[in-house]
Amino acid sequence: MIVISGRIFQHSGILPAGMIESSILQRLQQDFRIHPYQSIDELRFELEMRKNIILSARAMSQGRSQFVSFAKSYCNPRYWRLTEMGGFRLRPGVRPSVAIEDIFRNSSLYGFECATAIMIIYYRAVLKSIGRNLFDRYFANLYLYSWIEDQDLGLRTYYTYHFIPGDVVYFENPEFHPETPWWRGESAVVLENGTFFGHGVGIGTAEQMLQHLNKARAPWSTIPPFLRDSVLRPSFKHLFRIAMQRQGSATYKKPPVVIHHNESSISYEHYSHLKKVYNQMASVNPFLK
């Protein structure tokens, strides 16, 4: 259900009428949960942002970037420095917008695992939604590794089976083959036609995603792969507020916690658990901070 300024929203011609936007709007309206907005512009921004997530996922699917583990990651050295742990750190003096766009423009120069792929998709979608100047100001110190995120993305997990195009879901393979640990799961973008995109698998139905992971189960496995009942979403409201700014500069941000776990294809929830454990340890051992 969509509620704008306290009133239930009924679809009208004032919103974009494209196929992608219409499918997103329909799923938002069909949700039993309330999706509140302060204005029609805020709703319009979420539709645009979700569409850009989908278009960025499709662009990655059509590119030539490879699915590889952290140990085998590679990137264009003109814009990124490859760290020892397989992450991509933005080079000094490089505009973040240019570096993100290069991953799609020169895709053959890049290889990364699926969690990193989702973060790249998110950053490109934000870039397309708020514009180059704001993106370069607010996302100036990018580091691409697993689920390490800039705080302005505001990523959050919601527990539901009501998927909306532009959501990110996780197909879990709980008893993966020990020789192929990178198939422990697959993070995937929900597309507008009921299919999904996951880096390394491509575009397919939920059944096809599960079939792919099923081939990577351990010989002794008794639990088949499954689709989790949760979705990952950025803070559309916060990003809308950023998009509405015309001038000024981004405030100081505390650097994100960096956990180099070397486990390809983990879920966002798994990474969040690692951060929680780290923060608990850091609270009693200040040398970890």
C-alpha positions in Angstrom: 0.0 0.0 0.0 1.2 3.5 -0.9 0.4 6.4 1.4 1.3 10.0 0.5 1.0 12.7 3.1 -1.4 10.4 5.1 -3.6 9.5 2.2 -3.8 6.2 0.3 -2.4 6.8 -3.2 -4.4 5.8 -6.3 -2.4 5.4 -9.5 -2.8 8.3 -11.8 -1.1 9.7 -14.9 1.2 12.0 -12.9 3.8 9.3 -12.5 6.1 7.7 -15.2 4.2 5.2 -17.3 7.1 3.0 -18.5 6.9 -0.7 -18.1 9.5 -0.9 -15.4 8.0 1.9 -13.3 4.5 0.5 -13.7 5.6 -3.0 -12.5 7.3 -1.4 -9.5 4.3 0.8 -8.7 2.0 -2.2 -8.9 4.1 -4.3 -6.5 4.3 -1.4 -4.0 0.5 -1.0 -4.1 -0.1 -4.8 -3.7 2.1 -4.9 -0.6 0.2 -5.3 2.7 2.8 -3.2 4.3 2.5 0.6 4.1 5.0 2.4 2.0 4.7 6.1 3.3 5.9 9.1 1.4 5.9 12.8 2.2 5.3 13.8 -1.4 4.7 12.5 -4.9 8.2 13.6 -5.7 9.6 11.2 -3.1 7.7 8.3 -4.6 8.8 9.3 -8.0 12.4 9.3 -6.9 12.1 5.7 -5.5 10.6 4.6 -8.8 13.5 6.1 -10.6 16.1 4.7 -8.2 14.6 1.2 -8.4 14.5 1.4 -12.2 18.2 2.4 -12.2 19.0 -0.6 -10.0 17.3 -2.8 -12.6 18.9 -1.1 -15.6 22.4 -1.3 -13.9 21.9 -5.0 -13.2 20.9 -5.6 -16.9 23.9 -3.5 -18.0 26.2 -5.7 -15.9 24.6 -8.8 -17.3 25.3 -7.6 -20.9 28.9 -6.7 -20.0 32.1 -8.8 -19.9 33.1 -8.6 -16.2 33.9 -12.0 -14.8 32.7 -13.7 -11.6 35.8 -14.5 -9.6 36.8 -15.1 -6.0 38.5 -12.3 -4.0 41.9 -14.0 -4.5 41.5 -13.6 -8.3 39.8 -10.2 -8.4 41.1 -7.7 -10.9 40.2 -4.1 -11.9 41.3 -1.2 -14.2 44.4 0.2 -12.5 43.8 3.6 -14.1 40.9 4.2 -11.7 41.3 1.6 -8.9 44.0 0.1 -6.8 43.6 -3.6 -6.2 44.2 -4.4 -2.5 45.9 -7.5 -1.2 42.5 -8.8 -0.1 40.9 -8.4 -3.5 39.1 -5.1 -3.0 39.1 -2.1 -5.3 40.1 1.2 -3.7 39.5 4.5 -5.6 42.7 6.1 -6.6 43.4 9.7 -5.3 42.2 12.3 -7.7 39.8 10.1 -9.5 36.1 11.1 -9.7 34.0 8.3 -8.2 31.4 8.7 -11.0 34.0 8.1 -13.6 35.4 5.1 -11.8 32.0 3.5 -11.4 31.0 4.1 -15.0 34.3 2.5 -16.1 33.3 -0.8 -14.6 30.5 -0.9 -17.1 32.3 0.9 -20.0 35.4 -1.3 -19.8 33.8 -4.3 -18.2 36.4 -6.8 -19.6 39.0 -5.2 -17.2 37.1 -6.3 -14.1 36.5 -9.5 -12.1 34.7 -9.7 -8.8 32.3 -11.8 -6.7 28.5 -11.3 -6.3 28.3 -9.2 -3.2 30.7 -6.7 -4.7 28.7 -6.8 -7.8 25.5 -5.7 -6.0 27.4 -2.8 -4.4 28.6 -1.7 -7.8 25.0 -1.9 -9.1 23.8 0.2 -6.2 26.5 2.9 -6.7 25.7 3.2 -10.4 22.0 3.4 -9.7 22.6 6.2 -7.2 24.8 8.0 -9.7 22.1 7.8 -12.3 19.5 9.0 -9.8 21.2 11.9 -8.1 23.6 13.1 -10.8 27.4 13.2 -11.2 28.1 16.3 -9.0 26.2 15.1 -6.0 27.5 11.6 -6.3 31.1 12.8 -6.5 30.6 14.8 -3.3 28.8 12.2 -1.2 30.7 9.1 -2.4 34.2 10.4 -2.6 36.1 7.5 -0.9 34.8 4.4 -2.5 36.1 1.0 -1.5 34.6 -2.0 -3.2 34.9 -5.2 -1.3 32.0 -7.5 -0.4 29.3 -5.6 1.5 31.4 -2.7 2.7 29.1 0.3 2.2 29.1 4.1 2.2 26.8 5.1 5.1 24.7 7.3 2.7 23.4 4.2 1.0 21.6 3.3 4.2 21.2 -0.4 3.4 18.7 -2.3 5.5 17.2 -5.8 5.5 13.4 -6.3 5.5 11.8 -9.7 6.1 9.2 -10.5 3.5 8.4 -12.7 0.5 6.7 -9.7 -1.2 9.5 -8.8 -3.6 9.5 -5.5 -5.4 11.5 -4.9 -8.6 14.8 -3.3 -7.5 15.0 -5.3 -4.3 18.0 -7.6 -3.7 17.4 -11.1 -2.5 19.6 -14.0 -1.5 19.6 -17.6 -2.7 21.3 -19.7 -0.1 23.1 -22.9 -0.6 23.6 -24.1 3.1 25.6 -27.2 2.3 27.8 -26.1 -0.6 30.6 -28.2 -2.0 33.8 -27.4 -0.1 35.7 -27.2 -3.4 33.5 -24.4 -4.6 32.7 -22.2 -1.6 31.9 -19.2 -3.8 28.6 -21.0 -4.6 27.5 -20.8 -0.9 24.8 -18.5 -2.2 23.9 -15.8 -4.8 22.8 -12.3 -4.2 20.4 -11.2 -6.9 18.5 -8.2 -8.1 14.7 -8.6 -8.6 13.9 -7.6 -12.1 10.6 -6.1 -13.4 9.4 -9.3 -15.1 9.7 -11.8 -12.3 13.3 -12.9 -13.1 16.5 -12.2 -11.2 20.1 -11.1 -12.0 23.0 -12.6 -10.1 26.6 -12.0 -11.1 28.1 -15.3 -12.2 24.7 -16.9 -12.9 23.1 -14.3 -15.1 19.4 -13.6 -15.6 17.0 -16.3 -14.7 13.9 -17.4 -12.8 14.1 -18.4 -9.1 13.9 -22.0 -10.2 16.9 -21.6 -12.5 18.9 -19.8 -9.8 18.2 -22.7 -7.4 19.1 -25.3 -10.1 22.5 -23.6 -10.6 23.3 -23.7 -6.9 22.0 -27.2 -6.6 24.8 -28.4 -8.9 27.3 -27.0 -6.3 26.0 -28.9 -3.3 28.3 -31.1 -1.3 27.9 -34.9 -2.0 26.6 -35.5 1.6 24.2 -32.6 1.4 20.6 -33.1 2.6 19.4 -29.5 2.5 18.7 -28.1 -0.9 19.3 -24.4 -1.8 16.5 -22.0 -1.0 15.4 -18.4 -1.4 15.5 -16.4 1.8 12.5 -14.5 3.1 14.3 -11.2 3.2 15.2 -8.3 0.9 17.9 -5.7 1.0 17.0 -2.1 0.2 18.9 1.2 0.3 17.4 4.2 2.1 15.4 5.8 -0.7 14.2 8.5 1.6 17.8 9.6 2.6 19.0 9.5 -1.0 16.0 11.6 -2.1 17.0 14.2 0.5 20.5 14.2 -1.0 19.1 14.5 -4.5 17.1 17.6 -3.5 20.2 19.5 -2.5 21.5 22.1 -5.0 24.7 23.3 -3.3 26.9 22.8 -0.2 29.2 19.9 0.5 28.9 16.5 2.1 29.5 16.4 5.9 32.4 14.4 7.4 31.8 10.7 7.4 33.3 8.2 9.7 35.1 5.6 7.6 33.1 2.3 7.4 34.2 -0.8 9.3 36.3 -2.9 6.9 36.2 -6.6 7.5 38.3 -8.7 5.1 36.6 -12.1 5.5 37.8 -13.7 2.2 34.4 -15.5 1.8 33.0 -14.9 -1.6 29.2 -14.6 -2.1 28.1 -14.2 1.5 24.8 -12.6 2.3 24.4 -9.1 3.6 23.0 -10.6 6.8 26.1 -12.7 7.2 28.3 -9.6 6.7 26.2 -7.7 9.2 26.8 -10.5 11.8 30.6 -10.2 11.2 30.4 -6.5 11.8 28.4 -7.1 15.0 31.0 -9.5 16.3 33.8 -7.1 15.4 32.1 -4.2 17.2 31.6 -6.4 20.3 35.3 -7.4 20.3 36.4 -3.7 19.7 34.3 -2.6 22.7 36.6 -4.6 25.0 39.8 -4.3 22.9 40.4 -0.7 21.8 43.4 -1.8 19.6 40.9 -3.3 17.1 39.4 0.2 16.3 
